[in-house]
Every structure is written in C-alpha cells, then in structure tokens.
Amino acid sequence: MVSNSAVPHRPLRVADLLPAPLPHEHGAWIMLLAPILLAAGTLHPSAFGAELLLALTAVALFLARNAGAMALRPRDRLRGTFWTAVYLTAAALVGAPLCQPANRELLKVAALALLLLAIHSALLLAPDRRRWDRSQWGELVGAAALTLTAPAACVVAGQPLDGLAWCLWIASALFFGSGVCTVKMALAAAKERRELSAADRWRISRVTLVYHALLLAAIAAAGAHLGPIHGALAIAAYAPALVRTAISVRRLGPRLPNLRAAGIREALYTVWFVALFLAALRIGS
C-alpha cells in the first residue's frame, strides 16, 4: 500500500492560472462607470485625472470581487486566489495617489460599499443551492454598491460629501434598479414555460410594479423640488426606462427575451439618462 505522501503532486503550470477571470455581467460594468461619468460631467473638468484613477481603481476592485467569489469554489480556488491578489495589488497601486487627507471622506463611501458587498456576499454564501445573490433583491443590493462610485467621484474631485454627491448616487441606483427589476421579471416569466394566468402575472411582476410606483413618486417629488425646466429634464431622463418596463409588463410571457438586444438597449437608456440628468443639473447652474 502506497502512502498519500508518496503520491507525486503535479507541478503548478501557468495554464492553471489562465485565463484571467472576468465578470460576464456586462450591465455591472455600466453600473460601475456611468455614475463616475455623471459626477465628472457635473463637477469641474480639472478633476478628470483623479476621476480616471478612481475609475481604474474601481474596475480593479470589481475584478477582485469577482475573482474572490471564484476562490470560494474548490475547483477554482487556486486561480481565483491568484487573480484576487493580482487585482487587489493593481487597485492599491493605482489608487495610492487618491489616499490623501483631502480625500478622507472616501472612507465613509468605502464603509458603505463594504457593508453592501458584505450583504451581497452573505447572499452568495447562503446554505441552500439557490443563488440568492442573483435574485432580484440581491441584484438591487449589488446595484446600490456599484453606483457608490458617484459620491466617490465627488470626493476625489474635491467636493464635499454633501447632498449633490448622495443625490447622484440615489439617482443612479434607482435608474439601474429599474433595469434589474425588469430583466429579472422577464427571466422569471420565461422560466414558467407556459402561458401565464392573471395570478401568475401578478406574482411575477409585483416587485417590479411596486418598485416603479415608488420610483415614479420619487421622480415626481424631485421634479417638483427642482422646478419646471429642471424637473422636466429629470423626469425625461427616466422616461425611456419607465416606458420599457411598462411594455415588458404588458408583454410578459414565457418567451425568453433576447438578452443581447436587451443589453444594447440598456446601454442606450443609460446614455440617455446620463445626458438628460446632467442637463437637469447644469442648466441654470
């Protein structure tokens, strides 16, 4: 009988660490970077360098988060651990210039981001086999965490962590939450694989409907506060997304949506949202 210690171990090869893990959720990249563009367009252009460093740091941390989730799986532990270390090192090197006393309020944003990511990670590690991190609520938590790049961009641009910074975050999180709810609703309907009854349609769409009812109320309140011109632009910024959701609810059925086409449309909605929301903030400022 040969002892375990006598069994030769296969040497580590470079191929075991490749390819570098990259997130497949394209919408997450937009959620991460669009709020930085929104903040950059609102603030003084001289802060472009700092905001670029923030964007690169945020991307590196996002990649590290994805690799860290991979490291939790036994079969991917080695590759995930290696790339988590690589991405965290890159984030530390690129983000080092941002670590200065003037940016100390970044710690508040980082603490909130860590809290939301901890909640998301807890969903990932749920004991049952359901992917709670991929549920509607889990994705909403993830969207709230990713869009914290907006207040972070305000801080590195030399702005206080005030009402504008939090406004940009809430506006971004609400916008992307709309897309999360709508896509998850359509996917849930497709899983039914049968024609939906009225009770089925309500069960599948109720979270999305409640979310958008609250979103409409928030937009109306913000529009009344901003004044007629700014308010109209702010409402128009969300309009395509709201129409998209209304159409999706009306057409809800067992047919799987074209996810590639949906992703392209979501990117176009984001461009519209950033442009109109910026116009609402800048006109008359």
C-alpha positions as CSV (number, residue, x, y, z in Angstrom):
1,M,0.0,0.0,0.0
2,V,1.4,3.4,-1.0
3,S,1.0,6.2,1.4
4,N,-0.5,9.5,0.3
5,S,2.8,11.2,0.9
6,A,4.3,9.0,-1.8
7,V,1.9,10.1,-4.5
8,P,3.6,12.8,-6.6
9,H,1.9,16.1,-7.0
10,R,1.5,17.7,-10.4
11,P,3.6,20.9,-10.6
12,L,1.8,24.2,-10.9
13,R,1.6,25.4,-14.5
14,V,0.9,28.8,-15.9
15,A,-2.0,27.3,-17.7
16,D,-3.6,26.5,-14.3
17,L,-3.9,30.3,-13.7
18,L,-5.3,31.3,-17.1
19,P,-7.4,32.9,-18.4
20,A,-7.8,35.8,-16.1
21,P,-11.4,35.7,-14.7
22,L,-13.6,38.5,-16.0
23,P,-17.2,39.1,-14.9
24,H,-19.8,38.1,-17.6
25,E,-22.4,40.6,-16.3
26,H,-21.9,43.4,-18.8
27,G,-24.5,45.6,-17.1
28,A,-22.4,45.7,-14.0
29,W,-19.6,47.5,-15.8
30,I,-22.1,50.2,-16.9
31,M,-23.4,50.5,-13.3
32,L,-19.8,50.9,-12.1
33,L,-18.6,53.5,-14.6
34,A,-21.7,55.5,-15.6
35,P,-22.0,57.2,-12.2
36,I,-18.4,58.4,-12.5
37,L,-19.3,60.0,-15.8
38,L,-22.3,61.6,-14.3
39,A,-20.3,63.1,-11.5
40,A,-17.5,64.1,-13.9
41,G,-20.0,66.0,-16.1
42,T,-21.4,67.7,-13.0
43,L,-18.1,68.8,-11.5
44,H,-15.1,70.9,-12.6
45,P,-13.2,69.3,-15.6
46,S,-9.9,69.8,-13.8
47,A,-10.7,66.8,-11.7
48,F,-10.5,64.4,-14.7
49,G,-7.2,62.9,-13.6
50,A,-8.4,62.0,-10.2
51,E,-11.7,60.6,-11.5
52,L,-9.8,58.5,-14.1
53,L,-7.7,57.0,-11.3
54,L,-10.9,56.3,-9.3
55,A,-12.4,54.5,-12.3
56,L,-9.3,52.3,-12.8
57,T,-9.3,51.6,-9.0
58,A,-13.0,50.7,-9.0
59,V,-12.5,48.4,-12.0
60,A,-9.6,46.6,-10.3
61,L,-11.7,46.2,-7.1
62,F,-14.6,45.0,-9.1
63,L,-12.4,42.4,-10.8
64,A,-11.0,41.4,-7.4
65,R,-14.5,40.9,-6.0
66,N,-15.4,38.6,-8.9
67,A,-12.1,36.6,-8.5
68,G,-12.7,36.4,-4.8
69,A,-16.1,34.8,-5.4
70,M,-14.4,32.3,-7.7
71,A,-11.9,31.5,-5.0
72,L,-14.7,30.2,-2.8
73,R,-15.3,27.3,-5.2
74,P,-13.0,24.4,-4.5
75,R,-12.2,23.7,-8.2
76,D,-11.3,27.3,-8.9
77,R,-9.7,28.2,-5.6
78,L,-6.1,28.4,-6.9
79,R,-6.9,30.6,-9.9
80,G,-9.4,32.7,-8.0
81,T,-7.0,33.3,-5.1
82,F,-4.1,34.2,-7.5
83,W,-6.1,36.7,-9.5
84,T,-7.7,38.2,-6.4
85,A,-4.2,39.1,-5.2
86,V,-3.3,40.5,-8.6
87,Y,-6.3,42.7,-8.9
88,L,-6.0,43.9,-5.3
89,T,-2.4,44.8,-5.9
90,A,-3.3,46.7,-9.0
91,A,-6.1,48.6,-7.1
92,A,-3.6,49.5,-4.4
93,L,-1.0,50.8,-6.8
94,V,-3.5,52.8,-9.0
95,G,-5.5,54.1,-6.1
96,A,-2.5,55.1,-3.9
97,P,-2.5,58.7,-5.2
98,L,-6.1,59.1,-4.0
99,C,-5.1,58.2,-0.4
100,Q,-4.5,61.7,0.9
101,P,-6.0,63.7,3.8
102,A,-8.2,65.7,1.4
103,N,-10.0,62.6,0.3
104,R,-10.6,61.2,3.8
105,E,-14.4,61.2,3.2
106,L,-13.7,58.3,0.8
107,L,-13.6,56.2,4.0
108,K,-17.3,56.8,4.5
109,V,-18.1,55.7,1.0
110,A,-15.9,52.7,1.3
111,A,-17.5,51.7,4.6
112,L,-21.0,51.8,3.0
113,A,-19.7,49.9,-0.1
114,L,-18.2,47.2,2.2
115,L,-21.5,46.9,4.1
116,L,-23.5,46.4,0.9
117,L,-20.9,44.0,-0.5
118,A,-21.0,42.0,2.8
119,I,-24.7,41.7,2.4
120,H,-24.3,40.6,-1.2
121,S,-21.6,38.1,-0.2
122,A,-23.8,36.7,2.6
123,L,-26.4,36.0,-0.1
124,L,-23.8,34.3,-2.2
125,L,-22.9,32.0,0.7
126,A,-26.5,31.1,1.6
127,P,-26.6,27.4,2.7
128,D,-29.2,26.3,0.2
129,R,-28.5,25.9,-3.5
130,R,-30.5,28.9,-4.7
131,R,-28.3,31.8,-5.9
132,W,-29.8,34.5,-3.7
133,D,-27.1,36.9,-4.9
134,R,-28.6,36.6,-8.3
135,S,-32.1,37.2,-7.1
136,Q,-34.0,40.4,-7.7
137,W,-33.1,41.7,-4.2
138,G,-29.5,40.5,-4.4
139,E,-29.0,42.4,-7.7
140,L,-30.6,45.5,-6.2
141,V,-28.1,45.4,-3.4
142,G,-25.3,44.9,-5.9
143,A,-26.5,47.9,-8.0
144,A,-26.6,50.1,-4.9
145,A,-23.0,49.1,-4.1
146,L,-21.6,49.6,-7.7
147,T,-23.2,53.1,-8.1
148,L,-21.4,54.4,-5.0
149,T,-18.7,55.4,-7.5
150,A,-20.8,58.6,-7.9
151,P,-20.2,60.0,-4.4
152,A,-16.6,58.7,-4.5
153,A,-16.0,60.7,-7.7
154,C,-17.3,63.8,-6.0
155,V,-14.8,63.3,-3.1
156,V,-11.8,62.8,-5.3
157,A,-12.9,65.9,-7.3
158,G,-12.5,68.0,-4.2
159,Q,-16.2,68.3,-3.4
160,P,-17.8,67.7,0.0
161,L,-19.8,64.5,0.6
162,D,-23.0,66.6,0.6
163,G,-26.4,66.5,-0.9
164,L,-25.2,66.5,-4.5
165,A,-23.0,63.5,-4.0
166,W,-25.7,61.5,-2.4
167,C,-28.3,62.7,-5.0
168,L,-26.1,61.4,-7.8
169,W,-25.8,58.0,-6.0
170,I,-29.5,57.7,-5.3
171,A,-30.5,58.8,-8.9
172,S,-28.1,56.2,-10.4
173,A,-29.1,53.4,-8.1
174,L,-32.8,54.0,-8.8
175,F,-32.2,54.1,-12.5
176,F,-30.2,50.9,-12.6
177,G,-32.6,49.2,-10.2
178,S,-35.3,49.7,-12.8
179,G,-33.3,47.7,-15.3
180,V,-32.6,45.0,-12.7
181,C,-36.3,44.6,-11.8
182,T,-37.4,44.5,-15.4
183,V,-34.9,41.9,-16.6
184,K,-35.4,39.7,-13.6
185,M,-39.1,39.8,-14.1
186,A,-38.8,38.8,-17.8
187,L,-36.5,35.9,-16.9
188,A,-38.8,34.7,-14.1
189,A,-41.7,34.7,-16.6
190,A,-39.6,32.7,-19.2
191,K,-38.9,30.0,-16.5
192,E,-42.6,29.3,-16.3
193,R,-42.6,27.7,-19.8
194,R,-46.4,28.1,-20.1
195,E,-49.0,30.7,-20.7
196,L,-49.4,32.9,-17.7
197,S,-52.6,33.4,-15.8
198,A,-53.5,36.7,-14.2
199,A,-52.4,35.4,-10.9
200,D,-49.0,34.3,-12.4
201,R,-48.5,37.7,-14.0
202,W,-49.1,39.5,-10.7
203,R,-46.9,37.1,-8.7
204,I,-44.0,37.6,-11.2
205,S,-44.4,41.4,-11.8
206,R,-45.5,42.7,-8.3
207,V,-42.0,43.6,-7.1
208,T,-41.3,45.4,-10.3
209,L,-44.6,47.2,-10.2
210,V,-44.2,48.3,-6.6
211,Y,-40.6,49.4,-7.3
212,H,-41.6,51.6,-10.3
213,A,-44.6,53.0,-8.4
214,L,-42.2,54.2,-5.7
215,L,-39.7,55.4,-8.4
216,L,-42.4,57.5,-10.1
217,A,-43.3,59.0,-6.8
218,A,-39.7,59.9,-6.1
219,I,-39.2,61.4,-9.6
220,A,-42.4,63.5,-9.3
221,A,-41.2,64.8,-5.9
222,A,-37.8,65.6,-7.2
223,G,-39.2,67.3,-10.3
224,A,-41.5,69.5,-8.1
225,H,-38.5,70.4,-6.0
226,L,-36.2,71.2,-8.9
227,G,-38.6,73.5,-10.7
228,P,-40.4,73.2,-14.1
229,I,-37.4,73.0,-16.5
230,H,-35.0,71.0,-14.3
231,G,-37.8,68.8,-13.2
232,A,-39.0,68.1,-16.7
233,L,-35.4,67.1,-17.7
234,A,-35.0,64.9,-14.7
235,I,-38.3,63.1,-15.5
236,A,-37.3,62.8,-19.1
237,A,-34.1,61.1,-18.0
238,Y,-36.0,58.2,-16.6
239,A,-38.8,58.2,-19.3
240,P,-37.3,55.5,-21.7
241,A,-36.6,53.1,-18.8
242,L,-40.2,53.6,-17.5
243,V,-41.7,53.0,-20.9
244,R,-39.5,49.9,-21.3
245,T,-40.8,48.5,-18.1
246,A,-44.5,49.2,-18.9
247,I,-44.1,47.4,-22.2
248,S,-42.3,44.5,-20.6
249,V,-45.2,44.1,-18.0
250,R,-47.8,44.2,-20.8
251,R,-45.9,41.6,-22.9
252,L,-45.0,39.4,-20.0
253,G,-44.9,35.8,-21.2
254,P,-43.0,32.5,-21.2
255,R,-40.7,33.5,-24.1
256,L,-37.1,34.2,-23.2
257,P,-36.1,37.7,-24.1
258,N,-33.1,38.4,-26.4
259,L,-30.6,39.2,-23.7
260,R,-28.0,40.7,-26.2
261,A,-30.6,43.1,-27.6
262,A,-31.8,43.9,-24.1
263,G,-28.2,44.7,-23.1
264,I,-27.7,47.1,-26.0
265,R,-31.0,48.8,-25.2
266,E,-30.0,49.2,-21.6
267,A,-26.7,50.8,-22.6
268,L,-28.7,53.3,-24.8
269,Y,-31.1,54.0,-21.9
270,T,-28.0,54.8,-19.8
271,V,-26.6,57.2,-22.3
272,W,-29.9,59.0,-22.4
273,F,-30.2,59.0,-18.6
274,V,-26.7,60.5,-18.1
275,A,-27.2,63.1,-20.8
276,L,-30.6,64.3,-19.6
277,F,-29.8,64.2,-15.9
278,L,-26.6,66.2,-16.5
279,A,-28.7,68.7,-18.4
280,A,-31.1,68.9,-15.5
281,L,-28.2,69.7,-13.1
282,R,-26.3,72.1,-15.3
283,I,-28.9,74.3,-16.9
284,G,-29.0,77.5,-14.9
285,S,-26.2,76.4,-12.5
